């Protein structure tokens, strides 16, 4: 089956002069990109099933949200909380969390997200969701999952998205358990964070030695390792441990920037989540008051750290950290808008959610750019996001592997 998109601007997100084609053609055959180039230079093959006119719109790679929690986690005090993230937890709670995940998957698809990295789930159902999507039983983005994150006793995410471990042997065992379940990435908690009570973002948690065994187990299986790290001591400990991606990086110093450059680790800043936390009710009676307070304290340092990293050339990857009860998934466009408001060029912001993100997942040979031979993960948006990044909110068409998931356009 062959589909042709023509008449619109094309953002390939590839390196070099072909990153943007002002008027281009994209040919998709059997789920892959068969040709891409300027109008008039790409031959439209015989036997085309469908030609879609996207004049006045922009064709770009499917977007990737590289830090999510697809399955809604419950708060402490619920039946699921504190059960160690085991499938033996209350079945009603698990069922409801999976139903909420279906809504998250729908919202992601409609927003132009064709792949997500899930870095902390309250139970192993994330792997069942991934399998159902891969098998075609459900429509949704490609899922790259960590399963449970690993934290110290009482550390970040305990009782919700993390399993507790102390010492290298316990960390190693949990990492192996998640890999046995099918983890694509191993997630560790280097510091405290905003979402867990009784800790601060400046707290150090897992040691470098503990994180190193998690990274070792991931790398032994050809997988990656990610670290929640919000403060320099934790960031440096994670990078020394061989971690591949630093999540959040709220407070970075010159030493952190230098080590990020040396290791070529990716920074996944999740800027928008802390702004949203800061806007929540911070009154003592609010159940989210502690999160709002920490969010308010993070915004200024976070922007400064992001600007430092961009100026230095640290590779940046876009993500939302969405998935709690107060923020469903599907708002990656807002993260890119915030990056642009902090000084990042629109094309570079788009690359954080396409080519950069695919490289961080080690899937850049498969998707993330519109190049011949790659999977046809494609989004069409209204207008020109290079002129106004808000255009990314207005998605007209979504393809994953050449299969149309969303189509508000007219064929001829």
Phi, psi and omega in degrees: 000134181239132177236139178239130170253127183216159172096351183249172171290144179239123170257105181281336184065010177281165177284147173099193188292339183270015180297329179226129174244118186297327174217107189232176178229137177236124179250127182241126180228125177053042173086358181234163179281117181269330180196148174211137180175182180295148175301138182094343180250350179254123180282128177279117186289159175291154176078023179292129180281324189210132172245123183248120180276119181242030179305135181081003181238178182235130175264134181208168178295152171304143183275156183235123174262108193267008174208099181224172170226087189298320179270125181299129177263147180267156183275161180303140184103343177280174181293328184279327186300140175081004182271008178074020176061037181259150181291354175281359178295167185313123188293326179296319180294318178297316180300315180296324180293324179288324175296320177295325178298325178297322176294319177300317180297317178299314181296320178300311182300313182294338180271000178092013177269122181250356176206145176225152169250117181263117188243048175150112183232146182286346177200174188284004179298341178300326180287327176292319176299315179302315181295319180297321178290315180299326181278353181085008178284334176230147170271138179170176181288159171298136181247128172244113195240148175264345194070220177286140168284168181243127181225164174285167176304123182075012184273189187299127178081008181298143178076358179233279184254001186235149168260141182273140179209144177228125181091159188294327182292317179293319178297315180301317182297316181293320177302316179294323177299316181292321176296323177299322179288341179117023182299139174268339183211145175256128183251131178234158181250107182274335184218175170287179181204189184277332191274355182243130179289158174080014178216165177237161180292346179269000179284137170271144183233255181302143178281166177298321179296319179295316180293329182297323180288328176295314178297320180300314181296320177298312183292328177299333180260008181074022181255177180250169179229137181236147179230124166293116184211116188247353190219148189309317183299317179290322178299313181294320178298319180293317180293322176296334181278353180092020180291144185269328180225136177259119181268127175088292179055048185299315180240111178241145174243183183300324180295321178297314181299316180298317181290324175300318179293319181294319184273344185060028173290153179268145174258125179247089196285334182045062184291317189294328185297323182286329174295321179289322174300317183297334182273356181283166179293119182259013182292153181303333182278349182283137177292343180254012185303319181293328178288318179298318180299315181290325176297318180297323180284344185270333193303309183298305178300325181295315179298316180299318181294318178299313181297321176299314183295316180297314180300323183280345181092020175294133178292128185250141178233136183275145177192161183253331191063022179283161176137355174280175183296340183263356180206104176284165182282167177114010184245032181298329180304326181290327175297317180292324176299319180293321176301316180294321179295337177268009171108358180282137178295144182306318179296319178294324177296317178298321178296330178297334182257005181228270186295317180296316182295319178297322178295320179296327176280355186060038178236019184290348173279351183250321182203180180110340174221159176265090181224149183306132177097342182277160176301142183274070169269107194223142175231141171243129179241156178287136175077206187233103180293343177286334176270326180210106186299340179298341177305334181294343177286343190249086185267129181257328184212140177225129173239143170232116183059034179083349178274127181283120180263324179222134179212109175247021182254171180253128178265161174220000000 
